[in-house]
Amino acid sequence: MAKRTVVWTETAAGQRREVLRYWTKHNDSSNYAEKLIKVTASQIQIILGHPESFKSTSYAGTRESAMGHFSIYYKLTKDKLIITAFWDNRQDPKALLEIVEQYRK
C-alpha cells in the first residue's frame, strides 16, 4: 500500500493552534503544549498504521481517534489522511457537529 500523506484542513490546524496557544498562556509555559504536539504526532502515526481501526462516526467516511481530552477526526482517501477536526472533548459537541458536517462530502 502506498504511504498516505497527512493533510490538516484549515479548520483542524486552527483548532490545534488555538488549543496550543490556550494552554501555553494558561500555564505560562509551553511544556504542556509541547507534550500535546508529541502525543498528537504519535497518534497520527498510529492512525496511519491502522486507519480503519478507530471509531466510525455517524458521518460517512469520518473516524475519530481519541487521545485523552482531545480527539482527532479524519477521513481517508487512497493517498491521504485528512484531519478535519482537532477537538477538545470538553467543548460543546454541537459545535463539533457543524465542523464535521463541512467535510461530509
MDAnalysis code that builds the backbone (N, CA, C; Angstrom):
import MDAnalysis as mda
import numpy as np

u = mda.Universe.empty(315, n_residues=105, atom_resindex=np.repeat(np.arange(105), 3), trajectory=True)
u.add_TopologyAttr("name", ["N", "CA", "C"] * 105)
u.add_TopologyAttr("resid", np.arange(1, 106))
u.add_TopologyAttr("resname", ["MET", "ALA", "LYS", "ARG", "THR", "VAL", "VAL", "TRP", "THR", "GLU", "THR", "ALA", "ALA", "GLY", "GLN", "ARG", "ARG", "GLU", "VAL", "LEU", "ARG", "TYR", "TRP", "THR", "LYS", "HIS", "ASN", "ASP", "SER", "SER", "ASN", "TYR", "ALA", "GLU", "LYS", "LEU", "ILE", "LYS", "VAL", "THR", "ALA", "SER", "GLN", "ILE", "GLN", "ILE", "ILE", "LEU", "GLY", "HIS", "PRO", "GLU", "SER", "PHE", "LYS", "SER", "THR", "SER", "TYR", "ALA", "GLY", "THR", "ARG", "GLU", "SER", "ALA", "MET", "GLY", "HIS", "PHE", "SER", "ILE", "TYR", "TYR", "LYS", "LEU", "THR", "LYS", "ASP", "LYS", "LEU", "ILE", "ILE", "THR", "ALA", "PHE", "TRP", "ASP", "ASN", "ARG", "GLN", "ASP", "PRO", "LYS", "ALA", "LEU", "LEU", "GLU", "ILE", "VAL", "GLU", "GLN", "TYR", "ARG", "LYS"])
u.atoms.positions = np.array([
    [0.835, -1.176, 0.000],
    [0.000, 0.000, 0.000],
    [0.884, 1.244, 0.000],
    [0.472, 2.244, -0.785],
    [1.210, 3.490, -0.856],
    [1.088, 4.245, 0.467],
    [2.121, 4.980, 0.771],
    [2.117, 5.759, 2.002],
    [1.179, 6.953, 1.868],
    [0.373, 7.174, 2.891],
    [-0.569, 8.302, 2.882],
    [0.116, 9.569, 3.373],
    [-0.265, 10.674, 2.780],
    [0.184, 11.989, 3.206],
    [-0.824, 12.533, 4.217],
    [-0.342, 13.154, 5.278],
    [-1.220, 13.753, 6.279],
    [-1.520, 15.187, 5.848],
    [-2.810, 15.499, 5.776],
    [-3.263, 16.830, 5.383],
    [-4.159, 17.369, 6.489],
    [-3.815, 18.520, 7.015],
    [-4.640, 19.189, 8.016],
    [-5.509, 20.210, 7.287],
    [-6.814, 20.171, 7.512],
    [-7.679, 21.216, 6.962],
    [-7.364, 22.511, 7.714],
    [-7.743, 23.629, 7.137],
    [-7.539, 24.911, 7.821],
    [-8.242, 24.916, 9.171],
    [-9.434, 24.341, 9.203],
    [-10.204, 24.288, 10.440],
    [-9.452, 23.514, 11.514],
    [-8.992, 22.317, 11.185],
    [-8.294, 21.475, 12.160],
    [-6.989, 22.123, 12.618],
    [-6.244, 22.688, 11.684],
    [-4.982, 23.347, 12.028],
    [-5.240, 24.534, 12.951],
    [-6.301, 25.287, 12.670],
    [-6.650, 26.422, 13.517],
    [-7.072, 25.990, 14.908],
    [-7.839, 24.909, 14.983],
    [-8.255, 24.392, 16.293],
    [-7.041, 23.978, 17.112],
    [-6.149, 23.268, 16.468],
    [-4.938, 22.806, 17.166],
    [-4.118, 23.998, 17.638],
    [-3.941, 24.982, 16.772],
    [-3.185, 26.182, 17.115],
    [-3.808, 26.889, 18.323],
    [-5.142, 27.006, 18.344],
    [-5.826, 27.662, 19.456],
    [-5.663, 26.883, 20.758],
    [-5.736, 25.560, 20.692],
    [-5.541, 24.728, 21.891],
    [-4.126, 24.930, 22.428],
    [-3.147, 24.885, 21.555],
    [-1.753, 25.060, 21.994],
    [-1.535, 26.452, 22.577],
    [-2.099, 27.454, 21.928],
    [-1.980, 28.835, 22.413],
    [-2.641, 28.973, 23.787],
    [-3.831, 28.411, 23.922],
    [-4.553, 28.493, 25.194],
    [-3.719, 27.898, 26.331],
    [-3.225, 26.670, 26.128],
    [-2.514, 26.009, 27.222],
    [-1.167, 26.666, 27.523],
    [-0.536, 27.236, 26.521],
    [0.714, 27.947, 26.767],
    [0.444, 29.181, 27.632],
    [-0.604, 29.912, 27.306],
    [-0.960, 31.105, 28.083],
    [-1.470, 30.716, 29.473],
    [-2.358, 29.721, 29.528],
    [-2.963, 29.287, 30.793],
    [-1.903, 28.821, 31.793],
    [-0.929, 28.069, 31.318],
    [0.107, 27.511, 32.197],
    [1.336, 28.405, 32.318],
    [1.345, 29.491, 31.532],
    [2.511, 30.378, 31.494],
    [3.781, 29.589, 31.167],
    [3.598, 28.581, 30.326],
    [4.699, 27.701, 29.930],
    [4.273, 26.939, 28.676],
    [5.229, 26.561, 27.870],
    [4.920, 25.783, 26.669],
    [5.078, 24.277, 26.895],
    [5.380, 23.848, 28.111],
    [5.629, 22.430, 28.379],
    [4.448, 21.542, 27.990],
    [3.235, 21.907, 28.417],
    [2.070, 21.079, 28.096],
    [1.792, 21.089, 26.601],
    [1.927, 22.250, 25.980],
    [1.715, 22.362, 24.530],
    [2.707, 21.473, 23.778],
    [3.951, 21.470, 24.202],
    [4.961, 20.625, 23.563],
    [4.636, 19.143, 23.744],
    [4.163, 18.783, 24.931],
    [3.759, 17.395, 25.179],
    [2.596, 17.019, 24.266],
    [1.631, 17.921, 24.120],
    [0.471, 17.664, 23.273],
    [0.880, 17.516, 21.803],
    [1.850, 18.285, 21.366],
    [2.366, 18.164, 19.994],
    [2.938, 16.765, 19.782],
    [3.715, 16.275, 20.740],
    [4.318, 14.941, 20.633],
    [3.255, 13.839, 20.663],
    [2.279, 13.979, 21.557],
    [1.208, 12.985, 21.656],
    [0.405, 12.947, 20.355],
    [0.130, 14.110, 19.796],
    [-0.615, 14.191, 18.541],
    [0.161, 13.549, 17.399],
    [1.440, 13.842, 17.294],
    [2.271, 13.253, 16.235],
    [2.310, 11.737, 16.367],
    [2.428, 11.255, 17.588],
    [2.434, 9.814, 17.832],
    [1.095, 9.188, 17.450],
    [0.001, 9.858, 17.811],
    [-1.329, 9.335, 17.491],
    [-1.543, 9.289, 15.986],
    [-1.053, 10.279, 15.279],
    [-1.182, 10.293, 13.820],
    [-0.429, 9.114, 13.208],
    [0.725, 8.785, 13.751],
    [1.475, 7.628, 13.243],
    [0.694, 6.332, 13.490],
    [0.041, 6.247, 14.637],
    [-0.783, 5.073, 14.934],
    [-1.951, 5.003, 13.958],
    [-2.590, 6.136, 13.716],
    [-3.701, 6.172, 12.757],
    [-3.216, 5.725, 11.374],
    [-2.070, 6.226, 10.947],
    [-1.533, 5.845, 9.630],
    [-1.297, 4.343, 9.538],
    [-0.878, 3.743, 10.634],
    [-0.615, 2.307, 10.647],
    [-1.876, 1.459, 10.638],
    [-2.922, 1.962, 11.243],
    [-4.182, 1.210, 11.372],
    [-5.365, 2.163, 11.226],
    [-5.520, 2.785, 10.076],
    [-6.508, 3.863, 9.927],
    [-7.962, 3.452, 10.110],
    [-8.280, 2.225, 9.854],
    [-9.678, 1.822, 9.931],
    [-10.023, 1.147, 11.255],
    [-9.089, 1.164, 12.193],
    [-9.355, 0.519, 13.479],
    [-9.981, 1.476, 14.492],
    [-10.107, 2.736, 14.125],
    [-10.682, 3.706, 15.049],
    [-12.173, 3.875, 14.818],
    [-12.821, 4.461, 15.780],
    [-14.279, 4.586, 15.841],
    [-14.852, 5.327, 14.630],
    [-15.837, 4.700, 13.993],
    [-16.589, 5.365, 12.932],
    [-17.538, 6.364, 13.575],
    [-17.836, 7.427, 12.851],
    [-18.816, 8.391, 13.338],
    [-20.081, 8.246, 12.505],
    [-21.084, 9.029, 12.826],
    [-22.332, 8.971, 12.059],
    [-22.199, 9.667, 10.707],
    [-21.062, 10.284, 10.455],
    [-20.810, 10.925, 9.160],
    [-19.976, 9.988, 8.307],
    [-20.491, 9.683, 7.151],
    [-19.837, 8.722, 6.252],
    [-18.372, 9.072, 6.031],
    [-17.535, 8.095, 6.265],
    [-16.117, 8.245, 5.985],
    [-15.321, 8.985, 7.039],
    [-15.956, 9.464, 8.085],
    [-15.244, 10.198, 9.131],
    [-15.041, 9.290, 10.334],
    [-13.818, 9.270, 10.839],
    [-13.468, 8.462, 12.009],
    [-12.927, 9.358, 13.110],
    [-12.971, 8.833, 14.330],
    [-12.495, 9.565, 15.499],
    [-11.428, 8.749, 16.213],
    [-10.342, 9.418, 16.526],
    [-9.292, 8.809, 17.321],
    [-9.125, 9.656, 18.581],
    [-9.541, 9.111, 19.718],
    [-9.475, 9.844, 20.982],
    [-8.101, 9.694, 21.613],
    [-7.684, 10.779, 22.259],
    [-6.415, 10.772, 22.994],
    [-6.593, 11.650, 24.228],
    [-7.191, 11.064, 25.232],
    [-7.449, 11.800, 26.474],
    [-8.534, 12.833, 26.280],
    [-8.209, 14.083, 26.591],
    [-9.176, 15.165, 26.480],
    [-9.379, 15.640, 25.047],
    [-8.629, 15.090, 24.108],
    [-8.685, 15.559, 22.728],
    [-9.002, 14.410, 21.774],
    [-9.571, 14.761, 20.631],
    [-9.846, 13.771, 19.587],
    [-9.423, 14.329, 18.237],
    [-8.971, 13.425, 17.402],
    [-8.654, 13.756, 16.018],
    [-9.750, 13.137, 15.165],
    [-10.401, 13.955, 14.345],
    [-11.406, 13.478, 13.397],
    [-10.760, 13.502, 12.023],
    [-10.947, 12.405, 11.276],
    [-10.252, 12.313, 9.995],
    [-11.047, 11.527, 8.968],
    [-10.644, 11.730, 7.726],
    [-11.190, 10.989, 6.588],
    [-10.001, 10.387, 5.845],
    [-10.253, 9.317, 5.131],
    [-9.204, 8.648, 4.369],
    [-9.511, 8.704, 2.880],
    [-8.471, 8.911, 2.095],
    [-8.540, 8.691, 0.662],
    [-7.445, 7.678, 0.359],
    [-7.318, 7.320, -0.876],
    [-6.302, 6.337, -1.257],
    [-4.897, 6.780, -0.848],
    [-4.632, 8.078, -0.958],
    [-3.280, 8.556, -0.685],
    [-3.181, 9.628, 0.399],
    [-4.310, 9.937, 1.088],
    [-4.282, 10.987, 2.107],
    [-5.023, 10.589, 3.383],
    [-4.511, 11.094, 4.475],
    [-5.198, 11.093, 5.761],
    [-5.541, 12.558, 5.996],
    [-6.817, 12.891, 5.914],
    [-7.255, 14.280, 6.012],
    [-7.817, 14.515, 7.403],
    [-7.125, 15.331, 8.180],
    [-7.570, 15.651, 9.528],
    [-8.558, 16.806, 9.412],
    [-9.810, 16.527, 9.760],
    [-10.877, 17.517, 9.598],
    [-11.161, 18.304, 10.860],
    [-10.808, 17.751, 12.027],
    [-11.030, 18.469, 13.285],
    [-10.050, 17.979, 14.341],
    [-9.608, 18.904, 15.165],
    [-8.800, 18.612, 16.345],
    [-9.620, 19.155, 17.497],
    [-10.230, 18.255, 18.251],
    [-11.294, 18.648, 19.159],
    [-10.942, 18.449, 20.622],
    [-11.200, 19.467, 21.422],
    [-11.109, 19.354, 22.872],
    [-12.449, 18.788, 23.323],
    [-12.462, 17.576, 23.835],
    [-13.696, 16.869, 24.173],
    [-14.494, 17.522, 25.293],
    [-13.938, 18.548, 25.927],
    [-14.650, 19.252, 26.987],
    [-15.521, 20.383, 26.424],
    [-15.474, 20.587, 25.111],
    [-16.273, 21.633, 24.470],
    [-17.675, 21.126, 24.144],
    [-18.533, 22.054, 23.758],
    [-19.905, 21.744, 23.375],
    [-19.901, 20.894, 22.101],
    [-20.422, 19.679, 22.136],
    [-20.392, 18.799, 20.966],
    [-21.208, 19.312, 19.783],
    [-22.157, 20.210, 20.016],
    [-22.937, 20.762, 18.910],
    [-22.043, 21.532, 17.939],
    [-21.048, 22.215, 18.461],
    [-20.115, 22.950, 17.608],
    [-19.305, 21.989, 16.741],
    [-18.961, 20.846, 17.281],
    [-18.218, 19.846, 16.519],
    [-19.046, 19.325, 15.355],
    [-20.322, 19.100, 15.568],
    [-21.187, 18.601, 14.505],
    [-21.183, 19.542, 13.303],
    [-21.175, 20.833, 13.559],
    [-21.125, 21.809, 12.465],
    [-19.825, 21.694, 11.681],
    [-18.733, 21.468, 12.369],
    [-17.432, 21.355, 11.715],
    [-17.364, 20.075, 10.875],
    [-17.747, 18.958, 11.461],
    [-17.697, 17.682, 10.749],
    [-18.624, 17.715, 9.536],
    [-19.739, 18.385, 9.668],
    [-20.700, 18.484, 8.560],
    [-20.063, 19.150, 7.321],
    [-19.141, 20.061, 7.517],
    [-18.468, 20.739, 6.409],
    [-17.731, 19.753, 5.499],
    [-17.225, 18.694, 6.087],
    [-16.368, 17.747, 5.367],
    [-17.098, 16.443, 5.068],
    [-18.392, 16.509, 4.982],
    [-19.221, 15.311, 4.788],
    [-19.067, 14.706, 3.397],
    [-18.660, 15.468, 2.439],
    [-18.573, 15.059, 1.020],
    [-17.997, 13.694, 0.819],
])
